[in-house]
Amino acid sequence: MQNNLIKIANDTNLFLKYFIKKQKKTELISAMSYALFPGGKKIRSKIILDIGTLFKVDYKTLIIVGAAVECIHAYSLIHDDLPCMDNDNLRRGKPSTHIKFGESTAVLAGNSLQTMACEILTSEYLKTNNKVKINLVKKLSECSGHLGIAGGQYLDLSYEKKKISKNKIIDMEIKKTGKLFSFCCMAPAIIKKKKIREIIFFENIGANIGLLFQIADDLIDYRG
């Protein structure tokens, strides 16, 4: 499994570097690349590949969708680390993006990664029809915005130093972490044009995986 993870991470990074290289170079590219590379273990991309294999989706197609997800994940981490959020100075063993480049650049780099995810899903590199691409963008947007990551982060901040019910905590963690895992699980089903009930089935699986992932992460933080 370790070798498989490494291959997925390498292939995802190769595509992202190629995609960025093909774009017009701007002053934000350095900060965007800093947040993206080398990146984490690519657990989300691995889930896309695993579910995609069940549906017999082309490997390159899955890597491209995974690359879009990694852009969203990187954007969320940049914003999560900001002084107005969790105020973390380190990320993945190096200074956070706002420490390296400044707060305003970090915010704009995060915004740019979020929009680049949509660029990737609508690009010519993703070999599927426009209806599927639109559906992928729609679902990824829902999982990233106020219904997903951003909404979950808002709740997380608003719950600090307050006694909150278990159900509200679960709802917050599903939005903050589970929604992006939901997209990872449902994306291959969307690509294969499965029925709504099948897509929802995999969406729910992803939410549960994300919730377990966040609980484990919280326990690690709590125990140091």
DAMOUR-V701259 format. One record per residue. PSI is psi in whole degrees, 0 to 359 (* if undefined). OMEGA is omega in whole degrees, 0 to 359 (999 if undefined). NEAR is the number of other C-alpha atoms within 8 Angstrom. Layout:
BEGIN
PSI:OMEGA:NEAR ; PSI:OMEGA:NEAR
END
This chain:
BEGIN
321:181:4 ; 315:179:5 ; 323:179:6 ; 318:178:7 ; 318:180:12 ; 317:179:9 ; 316:179:8 ; 316:179:12 ; 315:180:11 ; 315:182:8 ; 323:178:9 ; 314:180:13 ; 322:178:11 ; 316:179:8 ; 316:180:11 ; 318:179:9 ; 320:178:8 ; 316:181:8 ; 315:180:9 ; 320:181:8 ; 327:181:8 ; 345:180:6 ; 161:176:6 ; 131:184:5 ; 132:177:6 ; 175:182:5 ; 344:181:5 ; 346:183:9 ; 319:182:10 ; 315:180:7 ; 322:178:12 ; 314:180:12 ; 323:179:8 ; 319:181:8 ; 331:183:11 ; 321:190:10 ; 143:358:7 ; 348:177:5 ; 181:181:8 ; 209:185:6 ; 351:182:7 ; 41:179:11 ; 320:181:8 ; 318:177:11 ; 323:178:18 ; 319:179:10 ; 318:177:11 ; 316:180:15 ; 319:181:11 ; 313:179:8 ; 321:179:10 ; 326:178:13 ; 323:178:8 ; 324:182:7 ; 3:180:9 ; 44:176:6 ; 142:180:12 ; 137:184:7 ; 313:183:7 ; 321:177:6 ; 316:180:10 ; 323:178:14 ; 319:180:14 ; 316:177:14 ; 319:177:14 ; 322:178:13 ; 320:177:15 ; 318:178:13 ; 320:180:14 ; 328:175:12 ; 317:179:13 ; 317:180:12 ; 316:180:8 ; 319:178:12 ; 317:183:14 ; 325:179:11 ; 321:177:8 ; 309:182:15 ; 324:179:11 ; 326:184:11 ; 347:186:14 ; 151:179:12 ; 327:180:7 ; 353:179:5 ; 254:182:9 ; 348:176:8 ; 55:178:9 ; 132:182:10 ; 345:181:8 ; 145:176:8 ; 121:179:9 ; 40:175:6 ; 11:178:5 ; 165:180:6 ; 139:177:9 ; 161:185:12 ; 321:181:13 ; 334:176:14 ; 320:182:9 ; 320:189:7 ; 350:184:9 ; 155:186:9 ; 313:184:10 ; 319:179:7 ; 321:179:11 ; 316:178:14 ; 313:182:11 ; 325:176:9 ; 319:177:13 ; 316:177:14 ; 319:182:9 ; 324:177:9 ; 324:178:13 ; 315:180:11 ; 330:179:8 ; 330:176:10 ; 318:179:13 ; 323:176:10 ; 317:181:8 ; 315:183:14 ; 336:179:13 ; 4:184:11 ; 167:178:7 ; 343:181:5 ; 332:178:6 ; 108:187:11 ; 81:174:6 ; 171:184:7 ; 166:186:6 ; 327:180:7 ; 318:178:6 ; 317:179:11 ; 316:180:11 ; 319:180:9 ; 320:178:9 ; 315:179:11 ; 317:180:11 ; 311:183:8 ; 319:179:9 ; 322:178:11 ; 317:178:8 ; 319:182:10 ; 343:184:14 ; 332:187:13 ; 215:187:10 ; 340:177:9 ; 349:184:11 ; 243:187:16 ; 308:183:16 ; 317:178:12 ; 321:178:13 ; 320:178:17 ; 321:177:11 ; 313:180:8 ; 319:180:9 ; 314:180:9 ; 321:183:8 ; 341:181:6 ; 354:184:9 ; 134:177:6 ; 28:177:4 ; 152:175:5 ; 113:186:5 ; 144:181:7 ; 156:180:6 ; 319:181:6 ; 321:179:6 ; 323:177:8 ; 316:179:9 ; 316:178:9 ; 318:179:9 ; 316:184:13 ; 327:175:12 ; 318:179:15 ; 312:186:14 ; 322:184:13 ; 317:187:15 ; 326:184:16 ; 321:180:16 ; 325:173:16 ; 325:176:14 ; 314:179:16 ; 317:181:13 ; 323:181:15 ; 327:183:15 ; 339:184:13 ; 313:178:11 ; 325:178:14 ; 323:177:14 ; 316:180:12 ; 322:180:10 ; 6:175:8 ; 45:179:7 ; 165:180:9 ; 157:184:6 ; 317:183:6 ; 327:177:6 ; 320:178:9 ; 316:179:12 ; 323:178:9 ; 312:180:8 ; 330:175:12 ; 317:180:12 ; 323:176:9 ; 315:180:10 ; 320:179:17 ; 320:179:14 ; 320:177:10 ; 315:180:10 ; 321:179:15 ; 314:178:13 ; 320:179:8 ; 316:182:9 ; 321:178:11 ; 316:178:8 ; 319:180:8 ; 319:179:8 ; 321:179:8 ; 321:177:8 ; 316:178:8 ; 318:183:7 ; 321:183:6 ; 354:179:5 ; *:999:4
END
